[in-house]
Amino acid sequence: MTIAPTPHVYLTRALTDDAIAAARALGYPVLVGDAAAPPRERLLRDAAGAVAVVCTATERVDAEFLDAAGPALRVVATTAAGDGHIDVSAAAERGVRVTNTAGGLTEATADLTMALILATARLLRDDDRLLRGAAAREWGPRTPVGPDVAPGSTLGIVGYGRIGRAVARRAAGHGMTVIATPTGSPPTGEDPGAVAFVELPELLERADVVTLHCPSTPATRHLVDAAALRRMKRTAVLVSTAGGPVVDQAALAAALRDGEIAAAGLDAPEEAPEIHPGLLDAANAVLAAHLGRPATAVRERRCALAVAGAAAVLVGGDAGIRVN
């Protein structure tokens, strides 16, 4: 006789102490994974019989995972702001709800975006490298300098949702003109005001700085490809804090090498940590790996929101986050 697994809440990774305590308060046994990402075999084994799974972006939740969990599973709650690692359609077919932490990273990601814009435009990486090699640049009329982000330059925001609006507020403080694609959440009282909405081709052609804040989905895969890069000004800067393959790394490496655009700043490139070698070699590229996420307060909030998403399905209530 086969004994059914005990219903439990499965945390695929060790979350913060407060989040683990909140999970234990849901009234089910809690199985907590290690700090490191679990091997696939263990992931499938430990999911069996779970009523709720709280995962991170490193775990692939697909049809195989959902079938391994079994019919008791009611909710998959991810600590990620998106759900690209989850087969939401497969979950819906099985009656499993999906929640994420959209909104939990807004201010931290907007801060990182502005940091990348300034660091990239002002050639900080190149100067840092030269100084560490005791070969500081001597300024002259023909010394390479970065594009200007002073008042009068145009920032193009692709994906005018929570993060896009937060970046627009910061850009307004720098006196930048802001244009955006008409995608994302509806405008709110937090909008900085004078934002003109244009379609993507026009935005690419007009912007001095293009920053990407659209979700990573099959529809946005390689949204910025070779053709899109050719539309941009040769003096333009591309910045992306959008996770996943929104930017075609190979095309971007070629564009930077050939001078089709001036510079780029990327957080969480497509294959991180296996970044395209052309980007690693590019002096006009600034790279980060999810740098907008590690702040202590942000991590605490993301873990808390993920558990709240599971609680919203298991015991009711409004987690204030997106549910499929």
Backbone bond lengths (Angstrom), bond angles and torsions (degrees), N, CA, C in turn:
res aa  C-N    CA-C-N  psi(-1)  N-CA   C-N-CA  omega(-1)  CA-C   N-CA-C  phi
1 M - - - 1.468 - - 1.526 109.17 -
2 T 1.342 115.76 131.74 1.456 121.21 178.61 1.520 110.06 -85.24
3 I 1.311 116.14 127.67 1.468 120.67 179.48 1.517 108.66 -93.45
4 A 1.335 116.24 126.35 1.466 120.67 -179.16 1.526 110.06 -67.01
5 P 1.332 116.81 140.88 1.474 119.40 177.49 1.525 111.11 -60.35
6 T 1.310 115.74 149.13 1.464 120.45 178.68 1.524 110.31 -69.20
7 P 1.338 118.48 130.18 1.480 119.41 176.10 1.524 110.31 -57.37
8 H 1.308 116.19 134.12 1.455 119.64 -176.61 1.524 109.68 -155.08
9 V 1.323 116.14 167.79 1.461 123.34 171.69 1.527 106.23 -100.86
10 Y 1.320 115.20 127.30 1.466 119.91 -176.70 1.518 109.87 -109.85
11 L 1.328 116.47 116.59 1.458 122.84 172.35 1.524 106.89 -97.84
12 T 1.319 117.47 109.05 1.460 120.44 -172.73 1.528 112.93 -65.55
13 R 1.315 117.66 -25.66 1.465 123.40 176.98 1.527 108.12 -129.97
14 A 1.317 116.93 156.68 1.455 120.89 174.91 1.521 108.81 -69.63
15 L 1.323 116.90 115.40 1.456 122.31 179.37 1.526 109.14 -87.88
16 T 1.313 116.61 -171.82 1.457 120.02 176.30 1.525 109.57 -67.18
17 D 1.330 116.89 159.19 1.472 120.64 -177.89 1.518 111.51 -58.64
18 D 1.335 116.92 -42.71 1.464 120.04 -179.28 1.526 111.21 -63.64
19 A 1.329 117.14 -39.02 1.464 120.10 -179.82 1.516 110.99 -68.17
20 I 1.328 117.26 -38.76 1.465 119.78 177.47 1.519 110.14 -64.30
21 A 1.335 116.94 -41.86 1.464 120.38 178.04 1.525 110.76 -61.89
22 A 1.334 117.04 -40.55 1.469 120.47 178.29 1.526 110.94 -64.44
23 A 1.325 117.11 -36.69 1.463 120.24 177.83 1.526 110.60 -65.88
24 R 1.326 117.34 -40.77 1.470 120.62 179.50 1.533 111.18 -64.50
25 A 1.333 116.56 -26.61 1.469 120.57 -179.61 1.532 112.56 -75.24
26 L 1.328 117.75 -5.05 1.461 120.33 -178.80 1.524 112.79 -76.79
27 G 1.332 116.72 -10.49 1.459 119.34 174.48 1.513 115.18 95.21
28 Y 1.330 118.08 9.26 1.460 122.57 177.91 1.527 109.38 -121.81
29 P 1.337 117.04 155.01 1.466 118.02 169.25 1.521 109.64 -57.75
30 V 1.318 116.57 144.62 1.466 121.20 -177.56 1.524 108.97 -117.66
31 L 1.325 115.50 126.44 1.449 122.41 175.47 1.520 107.65 -104.34
32 V 1.327 116.90 118.52 1.458 122.11 -174.78 1.524 109.58 -109.71
33 G 1.327 116.24 126.15 1.447 121.03 177.21 1.517 112.49 -76.19
34 D 1.315 115.95 -176.57 1.457 121.08 179.02 1.527 110.62 -80.65
35 A 1.321 116.19 175.72 1.463 120.27 176.43 1.522 110.78 -67.41
36 A 1.322 117.19 -33.80 1.463 121.31 -179.98 1.527 110.53 -83.47
37 A 1.314 116.32 159.46 1.460 121.37 178.74 1.528 109.44 -63.25
38 P 1.330 117.84 135.74 1.465 120.42 -177.41 1.524 112.03 -76.95
39 P 1.321 117.52 148.74 1.466 119.56 171.58 1.522 109.61 -61.47
40 R 1.326 116.83 153.26 1.458 121.16 -176.76 1.528 111.82 -57.25
41 E 1.321 116.78 -42.55 1.464 120.00 -178.06 1.522 111.28 -60.12
42 R 1.327 115.99 -43.78 1.469 119.04 179.37 1.521 110.69 -68.36
43 L 1.321 116.68 -38.21 1.462 120.90 179.71 1.522 110.62 -57.18
44 L 1.326 116.78 -47.23 1.465 121.13 -179.39 1.522 110.90 -67.30
45 R 1.319 116.89 -39.35 1.466 120.39 -179.59 1.522 111.60 -64.63
46 D 1.326 116.85 -47.63 1.461 120.41 -174.78 1.522 112.68 -73.87
47 A 1.353 116.80 -19.69 1.461 119.40 178.70 1.522 112.04 -75.88
48 A 1.324 118.48 -20.21 1.469 121.83 -174.62 1.523 111.44 -58.24
49 G 1.315 116.02 121.65 1.455 122.04 178.17 1.513 114.99 88.00
50 A 1.319 118.56 -2.09 1.465 120.80 -177.49 1.529 111.04 -67.62
51 V 1.323 115.48 142.01 1.463 120.47 172.43 1.527 110.02 -92.57
52 A 1.326 115.98 -22.12 1.466 121.34 177.83 1.517 108.40 -148.15
53 V 1.318 115.36 142.00 1.457 121.82 175.50 1.525 107.75 -123.66
54 V 1.321 116.37 127.61 1.460 121.79 173.02 1.524 106.35 -110.66
55 C 1.338 116.02 114.76 1.456 120.70 -172.60 1.522 110.67 -122.83
56 T 1.316 115.79 177.98 1.456 122.19 174.28 1.521 108.35 -119.12
57 A 1.320 116.45 179.14 1.465 120.67 -177.11 1.520 112.65 -69.27
58 T 1.330 118.24 -12.06 1.462 120.40 -178.88 1.516 112.76 -82.54
59 E 1.316 118.35 -12.62 1.459 121.19 -178.47 1.525 110.37 -99.73
60 R 1.331 116.46 130.00 1.457 121.57 178.88 1.535 109.29 -88.75
61 V 1.317 115.19 115.82 1.463 121.25 179.61 1.521 107.39 -104.62
62 D 1.325 115.80 96.06 1.460 121.38 -177.34 1.519 109.70 -120.44
63 A 1.327 117.12 -168.80 1.472 121.10 -177.58 1.523 110.78 -59.93
64 E 1.358 116.75 -39.52 1.460 120.07 179.32 1.525 111.08 -61.05
65 F 1.323 116.23 -44.18 1.466 120.68 179.68 1.528 110.18 -64.16
66 L 1.315 116.69 -45.92 1.463 120.60 -177.41 1.522 111.19 -63.50
67 D 1.335 117.01 -38.55 1.466 120.02 178.00 1.516 110.88 -69.45
68 A 1.348 116.80 -35.47 1.460 120.22 177.29 1.524 110.74 -65.58
69 A 1.331 116.96 -36.23 1.460 120.31 178.32 1.516 111.24 -65.78
70 G 1.329 116.11 -41.21 1.451 120.00 176.76 1.516 114.36 95.99
71 P 1.332 115.38 179.14 1.470 120.54 -171.79 1.520 115.16 -70.75
72 A 1.330 117.62 -12.44 1.470 118.83 179.21 1.518 112.59 -74.97
73 L 1.334 117.33 -18.24 1.463 120.52 -174.64 1.522 111.15 -65.68
74 R 1.331 115.91 127.88 1.462 121.62 -179.28 1.512 113.46 -112.85
75 V 1.338 117.34 -27.89 1.453 119.06 -175.14 1.526 111.02 -151.68
76 V 1.325 115.47 140.44 1.462 123.02 168.06 1.523 106.63 -115.48
77 A 1.326 116.00 117.12 1.463 121.73 -178.91 1.516 108.16 -113.67
78 T 1.321 116.83 122.29 1.458 120.09 -178.84 1.520 111.32 -106.23
79 T 1.319 115.22 146.07 1.460 119.81 175.61 1.519 111.60 -76.11
80 A 1.334 117.24 -9.11 1.465 121.18 -178.89 1.519 111.22 -77.24
81 A 1.331 115.60 156.45 1.463 120.24 177.27 1.517 111.46 -76.88
82 G 1.331 117.16 -23.10 1.459 121.46 178.07 1.510 110.74 -112.86
83 D 1.318 116.01 -170.59 1.462 119.42 -179.79 1.530 111.24 -138.39
84 G 1.340 116.06 29.16 1.450 119.56 -178.11 1.517 113.87 -64.48
85 H 1.338 118.01 -22.12 1.463 121.50 179.80 1.527 112.45 -88.26
86 I 1.326 116.48 1.84 1.465 122.04 -177.90 1.524 109.25 -117.45
87 D 1.321 116.37 132.89 1.465 120.81 174.05 1.527 106.84 -82.22
88 V 1.324 115.55 89.83 1.464 120.75 -174.53 1.521 111.25 -64.66
89 S 1.321 116.95 -35.67 1.469 120.03 178.96 1.524 110.86 -64.55
90 A 1.334 116.56 -44.10 1.460 120.09 178.30 1.527 110.98 -62.62
91 A 1.339 116.31 -37.79 1.458 119.98 177.09 1.528 110.84 -64.53
92 A 1.328 116.56 -44.17 1.462 120.17 -179.70 1.522 111.18 -62.45
93 E 1.325 117.16 -38.63 1.467 120.61 178.73 1.522 111.59 -61.33
94 R 1.314 117.02 -27.84 1.466 121.60 -178.78 1.516 112.48 -99.56
95 G 1.325 116.85 7.06 1.457 120.58 179.09 1.511 114.14 73.45
96 V 1.339 116.90 23.15 1.467 121.49 -178.79 1.520 109.05 -98.95
97 R 1.313 116.51 128.51 1.460 121.31 177.29 1.527 109.70 -80.26
98 V 1.333 116.18 153.66 1.464 121.95 178.02 1.524 108.15 -129.49
99 T 1.333 116.11 131.34 1.462 120.52 175.78 1.517 108.96 -125.82
100 N 1.319 115.72 155.39 1.463 120.99 173.92 1.520 109.30 -135.96
101 T 1.318 116.46 -174.47 1.471 120.26 -176.13 1.516 111.17 -111.96
102 A 1.327 116.83 34.52 1.465 120.38 178.41 1.525 109.28 -52.74
103 G 1.312 116.42 129.70 1.464 121.39 -178.86 1.512 113.36 102.17
104 G 1.336 116.98 -21.02 1.459 119.59 -177.74 1.515 113.93 -74.86
105 L 1.337 117.40 -15.30 1.458 120.93 -175.92 1.520 112.77 -115.75
106 T 1.310 117.19 10.66 1.461 120.87 -168.94 1.517 113.02 -55.56
107 E 1.320 117.26 -57.62 1.464 120.06 -173.10 1.530 111.40 -69.58
108 A 1.343 117.15 -39.90 1.461 119.57 179.97 1.528 110.91 -64.17
109 T 1.328 117.04 -40.14 1.460 119.98 -179.56 1.521 111.01 -70.69
110 A 1.325 117.12 -37.53 1.463 119.90 177.37 1.521 111.00 -64.62
111 D 1.332 116.88 -39.26 1.468 120.12 176.11 1.526 110.74 -61.81
112 L 1.335 116.19 -44.80 1.455 119.79 179.27 1.522 111.07 -62.65
113 T 1.318 116.69 -38.73 1.469 119.96 178.92 1.516 111.02 -58.76
114 M 1.331 116.89 -47.43 1.459 119.35 179.78 1.530 110.88 -66.08
115 A 1.337 117.21 -35.65 1.457 119.77 176.74 1.527 110.98 -62.36
116 L 1.324 116.65 -42.10 1.469 120.40 178.66 1.520 111.15 -66.69
117 I 1.329 116.77 -40.15 1.462 120.02 178.64 1.529 110.38 -59.38
118 L 1.327 116.32 -48.84 1.464 120.22 -176.93 1.525 111.54 -70.24
119 A 1.335 116.88 -44.10 1.459 119.86 -179.11 1.519 111.18 -63.55
120 T 1.328 116.59 -39.35 1.458 120.68 -178.58 1.523 110.96 -72.01
121 A 1.323 115.97 -47.20 1.460 119.57 -177.06 1.526 111.88 -66.18
122 R 1.305 117.29 -34.63 1.473 120.52 -176.45 1.529 112.59 -92.41
123 L 1.325 118.10 9.54 1.469 123.20 174.72 1.531 111.96 57.60
124 L 1.337 117.01 37.32 1.458 119.85 -177.45 1.529 111.95 -63.79
125 R 1.324 116.70 -37.33 1.465 118.98 -179.23 1.527 110.24 -62.32
126 D 1.307 115.37 -44.39 1.461 118.93 -177.22 1.528 110.83 -65.38
127 D 1.337 116.88 -43.79 1.464 119.90 179.38 1.523 111.27 -65.21
128 D 1.340 116.59 -39.96 1.449 120.21 178.24 1.529 110.35 -60.38
129 R 1.320 116.78 -44.70 1.468 121.34 179.38 1.534 110.84 -61.81
130 L 1.335 116.19 -43.99 1.463 119.53 -178.47 1.525 112.07 -66.23
131 L 1.332 116.13 -41.62 1.464 119.74 179.91 1.526 111.45 -65.06
132 R 1.329 116.84 -40.40 1.463 119.88 178.98 1.523 111.03 -65.84
133 G 1.332 115.84 -25.17 1.450 119.66 176.66 1.512 112.22 -94.31
134 A 1.337 116.90 13.13 1.473 122.77 179.74 1.517 111.36 56.04
135 A 1.327 115.76 38.53 1.468 119.69 -179.62 1.520 109.44 -134.55
136 A 1.331 115.67 55.44 1.454 120.27 -178.21 1.525 111.17 -58.83
137 R 1.308 115.47 143.80 1.456 119.50 -179.40 1.524 111.00 -72.17
138 E 1.292 115.54 139.72 1.462 120.49 172.27 1.521 107.58 -95.49
139 W 1.320 116.30 123.01 1.457 119.26 -175.87 1.521 110.71 -70.48
140 G 1.318 114.74 143.30 1.451 121.72 174.85 1.510 109.54 -156.50
141 P 1.314 118.29 170.29 1.462 120.54 -177.53 1.522 113.90 -57.48
142 R 1.340 117.84 -24.08 1.462 120.18 -178.91 1.535 112.86 -110.76
143 T 1.326 116.65 10.50 1.456 119.26 176.59 1.521 109.70 -65.00
144 P 1.346 119.34 131.17 1.466 120.54 178.55 1.521 111.45 -58.74
145 V 1.300 115.47 131.63 1.463 121.52 177.04 1.517 108.10 -130.14
146 G 1.322 115.58 159.40 1.455 119.92 -178.49 1.516 111.92 -83.77
147 P 1.333 116.46 169.24 1.463 120.80 177.31 1.517 111.24 -66.81
148 D 1.292 115.79 156.60 1.453 122.58 -175.47 1.527 110.20 -87.24
149 V 1.333 117.24 136.27 1.462 121.25 172.73 1.525 110.34 -114.60
150 A 1.309 115.87 19.17 1.461 121.25 178.92 1.520 109.48 -71.81
151 P 1.353 117.58 173.10 1.460 120.02 178.18 1.519 112.22 -49.41
152 G 1.315 114.35 134.98 1.455 120.41 179.04 1.509 113.50 109.74
153 S 1.345 118.41 -20.77 1.463 119.95 177.03 1.525 109.10 -79.00
154 T 1.317 115.53 161.34 1.471 121.01 -174.96 1.520 110.42 -113.25
155 L 1.329 115.88 126.65 1.458 122.57 175.52 1.522 108.73 -101.08
156 G 1.332 116.58 126.65 1.455 121.26 176.49 1.509 110.37 -106.55
157 I 1.331 117.12 120.73 1.466 122.49 -176.99 1.521 108.63 -105.87
158 V 1.322 115.89 119.79 1.464 121.47 177.35 1.521 107.29 -100.24
159 G 1.328 115.72 106.50 1.459 121.28 -175.64 1.514 110.58 102.53
160 Y 1.342 116.48 84.69 1.461 120.61 -173.65 1.532 110.29 -94.12
161 G 1.332 115.40 61.74 1.460 121.54 175.20 1.511 109.99 -97.52
162 R 1.322 117.06 -150.30 1.469 121.19 -177.31 1.531 111.35 -57.57
163 I 1.336 115.50 -49.58 1.465 118.78 -176.95 1.518 110.46 -69.52
164 G 1.326 116.94 -41.99 1.455 120.11 178.45 1.515 112.09 -57.26
165 R 1.331 116.79 -42.31 1.470 119.97 178.87 1.530 111.18 -67.28
166 A 1.350 116.03 -38.20 1.465 119.03 178.99 1.530 110.55 -64.70
167 V 1.322 117.18 -37.97 1.470 120.40 176.78 1.524 110.17 -66.84
168 A 1.336 117.00 -40.01 1.460 120.55 179.26 1.520 111.05 -60.24
169 R 1.341 117.62 -39.03 1.467 120.28 177.83 1.532 110.68 -62.96
170 R 1.320 116.52 -41.09 1.459 119.87 179.26 1.528 110.96 -68.36
171 A 1.316 116.45 -40.54 1.466 120.34 179.48 1.518 111.18 -63.80
172 A 1.333 116.38 -35.66 1.461 119.87 177.43 1.522 110.61 -60.16
173 G 1.336 116.51 -35.69 1.464 120.09 177.46 1.514 112.92 -66.40
174 H 1.327 117.36 -22.02 1.468 121.82 176.31 1.527 111.90 -92.58
175 G 1.324 116.19 2.32 1.456 119.77 178.58 1.516 114.07 75.89
176 M 1.323 117.10 20.41 1.461 120.28 -179.41 1.528 110.84 -82.91
177 T 1.319 116.29 148.30 1.462 121.97 170.00 1.523 106.98 -81.79
178 V 1.337 116.99 133.73 1.461 120.61 -174.73 1.519 110.24 -115.11
179 I 1.334 115.34 127.71 1.458 121.76 169.73 1.517 106.99 -122.20
180 A 1.333 117.38 156.23 1.461 120.25 -175.78 1.519 110.23 -151.66
181 T 1.321 115.19 154.13 1.461 119.09 172.21 1.528 108.42 -75.77
182 P 1.319 118.00 147.30 1.475 121.09 -177.16 1.513 112.08 -80.28
183 T 1.328 116.77 52.62 1.458 121.56 177.81 1.504 108.70 -129.84
184 G 1.334 115.91 152.81 1.453 120.36 -178.68 1.503 110.33 117.58
185 S 1.326 116.33 -166.58 1.448 121.54 -178.12 1.518 111.02 -70.82
186 P 1.355 118.28 154.19 1.457 120.73 177.00 1.528 110.68 -60.07
187 P 1.343 117.49 148.29 1.464 120.08 178.70 1.521 111.67 -56.52
188 T 1.314 116.68 149.31 1.454 122.26 179.43 1.515 108.92 -130.06
189 G 1.321 115.15 -178.81 1.455 119.97 178.46 1.511 113.19 -66.38
190 E 1.381 117.10 -8.78 1.457 120.08 -179.46 1.525 112.26 -85.73
191 D 1.332 117.71 -2.64 1.453 119.96 -177.38 1.526 111.12 -64.11
192 P 1.331 117.19 143.72 1.462 120.07 -178.93 1.513 113.70 -75.38
193 G 1.327 117.77 -8.54 1.463 118.84 177.70 1.505 113.44 114.87
194 A 1.338 116.65 -100.75 1.459 121.58 -169.93 1.525 111.60 -77.38
195 V 1.323 116.04 83.57 1.457 122.31 174.57 1.517 107.43 -118.90
196 A 1.331 116.89 122.45 1.463 121.10 178.98 1.524 108.28 -96.31
197 F 1.326 116.18 133.84 1.455 120.97 -178.49 1.518 110.39 -98.82
198 V 1.341 115.24 128.32 1.462 121.51 -178.61 1.519 107.84 -137.11
199 E 1.327 116.67 163.43 1.454 120.46 175.77 1.526 109.64 -76.80
200 L 1.326 115.60 161.50 1.461 121.35 -173.16 1.530 114.01 -55.89
201 P 1.340 120.24 -46.26 1.469 117.93 -179.13 1.525 113.27 -57.69
202 E 1.340 116.95 -42.10 1.468 119.81 178.99 1.517 110.69 -67.01
203 L 1.327 116.87 -39.91 1.467 119.82 179.10 1.523 111.03 -59.75
204 L 1.321 116.62 -44.71 1.466 120.20 -179.58 1.523 111.16 -61.76
205 E 1.297 117.01 -37.47 1.461 120.89 -177.38 1.524 112.68 -74.97
206 R 1.335 117.96 -30.98 1.460 121.00 -173.75 1.523 114.06 -92.79
207 A 1.330 118.12 -29.85 1.463 120.96 -167.42 1.528 112.43 -76.84
208 D 1.337 115.14 140.62 1.461 121.34 170.05 1.527 110.39 -82.62
209 V 1.325 115.65 -30.56 1.463 122.20 174.51 1.522 107.43 -131.16
210 V 1.317 117.01 127.26 1.467 122.41 175.37 1.519 107.81 -109.80
211 T 1.339 117.54 125.85 1.451 120.92 179.30 1.529 109.40 -124.51
212 L 1.327 115.87 135.25 1.467 122.20 -172.01 1.520 111.01 -105.04
213 H 1.334 115.09 126.57 1.465 121.37 178.72 1.524 111.33 -136.64
214 C 1.323 116.91 25.00 1.454 120.83 178.15 1.529 109.26 -85.05
215 P 1.333 117.94 154.95 1.463 119.77 179.01 1.519 111.11 -70.20
216 S 1.319 115.60 153.73 1.461 120.85 175.61 1.517 108.83 -85.90
217 T 1.309 116.54 108.03 1.463 123.68 179.89 1.523 108.00 -136.49
218 P 1.332 118.06 168.79 1.471 118.73 174.72 1.527 112.57 -54.59
219 A 1.331 117.02 -32.99 1.466 120.36 -177.84 1.523 112.50 -72.23
220 T 1.343 117.43 -25.62 1.471 120.19 -178.53 1.526 112.45 -102.67
221 R 1.310 117.81 5.08 1.466 119.87 177.88 1.534 109.21 -60.00
222 H 1.328 116.67 124.76 1.466 123.94 -179.49 1.530 111.24 53.49
223 L 1.337 115.03 39.03 1.462 120.14 173.29 1.523 109.82 -55.74
224 V 1.324 115.66 -40.58 1.469 120.53 174.34 1.521 107.12 -98.41
225 D 1.322 115.20 98.05 1.457 122.14 179.97 1.523 109.55 -114.55
226 A 1.325 117.04 -167.09 1.466 119.90 -177.39 1.520 111.93 -59.64
227 A 1.334 116.65 -40.91 1.462 120.27 -179.50 1.525 111.15 -64.94
228 A 1.330 116.77 -42.35 1.469 120.07 179.12 1.522 110.70 -64.55
229 L 1.323 117.51 -40.62 1.466 120.77 -179.43 1.524 111.11 -65.00
230 R 1.322 116.64 -34.27 1.468 119.48 178.76 1.521 111.74 -68.69
231 R 1.313 117.86 -22.27 1.468 120.97 176.94 1.526 112.17 -73.84
232 M 1.319 117.30 -23.25 1.461 120.73 -175.21 1.522 111.45 -76.75
233 K 1.316 115.34 158.11 1.458 120.98 175.72 1.533 109.25 -64.34
234 R 1.311 116.53 149.17 1.462 119.96 176.40 1.528 111.11 -67.17
235 T 1.323 117.07 -19.42 1.464 121.59 178.69 1.519 112.53 -95.45
236 A 1.327 117.08 4.15 1.461 120.67 -172.57 1.524 112.17 -81.42
237 V 1.336 114.08 158.63 1.460 123.22 176.11 1.530 108.09 -115.84
238 L 1.322 116.12 136.02 1.461 121.51 174.34 1.518 108.84 -108.76
239 V 1.342 116.39 128.98 1.463 121.77 177.27 1.520 107.85 -126.71
240 S 1.322 116.69 136.85 1.459 120.12 178.11 1.513 110.94 -138.38
241 T 1.338 115.95 123.89 1.457 121.56 167.69 1.519 109.39 -112.19
242 A 1.336 116.32 12.13 1.466 121.41 175.55 1.520 107.84 -78.29
243 G 1.317 116.96 125.93 1.453 120.25 -179.58 1.520 112.04 -71.92
244 G 1.329 114.90 162.28 1.447 119.65 175.34 1.510 114.20 78.01
245 P 1.331 116.93 -168.00 1.469 121.93 -170.54 1.524 114.39 -87.56
246 V 1.337 117.94 46.28 1.466 119.99 176.33 1.526 109.89 -67.95
247 V 1.338 116.25 -32.83 1.465 121.53 177.83 1.526 108.91 -105.07
248 D 1.326 116.42 133.27 1.459 122.06 173.54 1.532 107.46 -76.39
249 Q 1.325 116.47 105.64 1.467 120.59 -175.04 1.518 112.93 -59.27
250 A 1.327 115.99 -43.26 1.463 119.28 -177.89 1.520 110.62 -63.16
251 A 1.334 116.67 -43.25 1.458 120.24 179.03 1.519 110.94 -65.05
252 L 1.331 117.34 -38.79 1.464 120.16 179.60 1.525 110.74 -66.92
253 A 1.328 116.80 -42.88 1.465 119.69 178.52 1.520 110.88 -58.29
254 A 1.340 116.87 -41.40 1.461 120.64 179.23 1.523 111.12 -67.07
255 A 1.340 116.54 -40.63 1.468 120.44 -179.74 1.524 111.24 -64.33
256 L 1.331 117.52 -39.36 1.461 121.11 177.82 1.525 110.80 -68.01
257 R 1.306 115.84 -41.04 1.467 120.51 179.98 1.524 111.81 -64.53
258 D 1.339 115.98 -39.99 1.464 120.75 -174.69 1.521 113.50 -91.31
259 G 1.346 117.45 1.20 1.451 120.57 178.49 1.514 114.06 74.51
260 E 1.332 117.70 22.74 1.466 119.63 178.05 1.523 110.82 -71.13
261 I 1.342 117.82 -31.38 1.459 122.82 169.00 1.521 107.08 -132.18
262 A 1.340 116.14 164.27 1.465 119.51 -173.09 1.520 113.04 -79.10
263 A 1.323 116.96 -41.42 1.461 119.36 -172.78 1.517 109.83 -165.79
264 A 1.340 115.41 168.36 1.464 120.53 178.86 1.517 109.60 -148.10
265 G 1.323 116.08 147.18 1.459 122.95 173.45 1.510 108.81 -129.71
266 L 1.330 117.21 123.74 1.463 121.45 -173.94 1.520 111.22 -126.77
267 D 1.325 115.95 134.05 1.453 121.57 168.18 1.529 106.83 -109.81
268 A 1.324 116.99 133.56 1.458 122.08 -179.88 1.514 112.21 56.55
269 P 1.362 118.08 62.12 1.461 119.28 177.29 1.517 112.04 -59.31
270 E 1.322 115.37 166.74 1.469 123.45 -169.83 1.513 114.10 -48.29
271 E 1.334 118.09 -50.65 1.450 120.76 -173.63 1.528 112.66 -108.03
272 A 1.366 116.44 20.09 1.460 118.24 -177.10 1.532 110.09 -51.38
273 P 1.378 119.06 136.43 1.467 124.89 3.68 1.529 114.66 -84.60
274 E 1.340 118.58 3.87 1.467 120.85 177.99 1.527 109.17 -86.93
275 I 1.310 115.58 78.50 1.457 121.35 -175.06 1.524 109.42 -83.14
276 H 1.326 116.14 146.73 1.459 121.24 -179.90 1.526 109.04 -55.61
277 P 1.329 117.95 130.24 1.474 120.17 -177.28 1.520 113.54 -58.88
278 G 1.332 117.38 -28.56 1.455 119.76 178.04 1.508 112.38 -65.29
279 L 1.339 117.56 -29.38 1.461 120.69 176.12 1.523 110.89 -78.42
280 L 1.317 116.82 -36.33 1.462 119.83 177.79 1.524 111.41 -62.88
281 D 1.315 116.18 -32.85 1.461 120.74 -178.30 1.524 113.48 -86.56
282 A 1.324 117.53 -10.50 1.465 120.61 -173.28 1.524 111.14 -80.01
283 A 1.322 116.92 118.92 1.463 120.91 177.08 1.519 111.47 -69.13
284 N 1.342 117.45 -20.19 1.462 121.36 -179.10 1.518 112.28 -99.77
285 A 1.350 116.76 27.91 1.464 121.29 175.16 1.517 109.53 -127.15
286 V 1.330 116.40 134.44 1.465 122.89 173.75 1.522 107.16 -110.93
287 L 1.329 117.66 125.37 1.458 122.35 -173.32 1.524 110.39 -119.85
288 A 1.327 115.10 141.29 1.460 121.85 174.67 1.519 107.66 -140.37
289 A 1.315 116.93 158.71 1.463 121.66 179.82 1.523 109.21 -120.37
290 H 1.318 115.88 91.54 1.471 122.73 178.97 1.533 111.35 57.04
291 L 1.317 115.75 40.94 1.459 119.90 -176.25 1.526 112.05 -68.17
292 G 1.334 117.91 -19.61 1.456 120.21 179.52 1.508 113.53 -77.03
293 R 1.348 116.93 -4.38 1.451 119.13 -171.60 1.522 116.44 -105.66
294 P 1.353 121.02 -26.63 1.450 118.86 -169.07 1.519 116.39 -74.67
295 A 1.320 119.87 -8.85 1.461 120.07 -178.51 1.526 109.74 -53.17
296 T 1.328 116.17 138.29 1.463 120.61 -173.78 1.522 112.26 -55.69
297 A 1.330 117.64 -48.38 1.457 120.55 -178.29 1.527 111.43 -63.18
298 V 1.333 116.09 -37.44 1.463 119.83 179.00 1.517 110.46 -65.70
299 R 1.325 117.29 -44.64 1.469 120.75 179.80 1.526 110.80 -61.51
300 E 1.332 116.55 -44.63 1.465 119.64 178.72 1.522 110.95 -59.37
301 R 1.323 115.85 -43.35 1.459 119.70 -176.86 1.525 110.92 -68.30
302 R 1.320 117.74 -41.31 1.460 120.30 -179.16 1.522 111.01 -62.96
303 C 1.328 117.04 -44.34 1.459 120.09 179.27 1.531 111.03 -64.56
304 A 1.342 115.81 -41.50 1.464 119.62 178.98 1.526 111.32 -64.25
305 L 1.323 116.92 -41.78 1.458 120.28 179.76 1.523 111.77 -65.34
306 A 1.326 117.24 -37.74 1.452 119.83 179.51 1.521 110.97 -63.32
307 V 1.325 116.92 -46.60 1.464 119.86 178.19 1.529 110.31 -64.95
308 A 1.333 117.15 -36.91 1.464 120.33 176.64 1.523 110.72 -62.58
309 G 1.334 117.24 -34.77 1.462 120.15 176.59 1.508 111.72 -63.05
310 A 1.337 116.55 -42.79 1.461 119.92 176.58 1.522 110.74 -64.44
311 A 1.336 116.25 -41.23 1.463 120.16 -179.99 1.517 111.82 -63.74
312 A 1.334 116.80 -36.04 1.464 120.69 -178.94 1.525 111.01 -60.65
313 V 1.322 116.98 -31.17 1.464 120.82 179.90 1.525 111.19 -88.18
314 L 1.335 117.40 -41.81 1.461 120.71 -174.98 1.519 113.23 -74.16
315 V 1.337 116.10 -42.56 1.473 118.98 -174.27 1.514 113.04 -120.99
316 G 1.337 117.78 1.72 1.457 120.51 178.76 1.504 111.94 89.01
317 G 1.310 115.86 175.31 1.453 121.69 -178.23 1.515 110.81 107.03
318 D 1.294 115.26 174.26 1.481 121.99 -178.11 1.497 108.44 -113.88
319 A 1.324 116.51 109.07 1.460 120.16 -179.93 1.511 112.23 -77.82
320 G 1.331 117.66 -11.39 1.454 120.76 -179.33 1.505 113.67 70.32
321 I 1.354 116.56 20.89 1.440 121.28 179.53 1.513 109.42 -130.99
322 R 1.328 115.90 166.17 1.460 120.38 -172.72 1.530 110.77 -72.60
323 V 1.315 115.74 134.74 1.453 122.56 176.37 1.518 107.44 -127.77
324 N 1.347 115.72 136.04 1.467 118.15 -178.54 1.520 111.36 -71.23
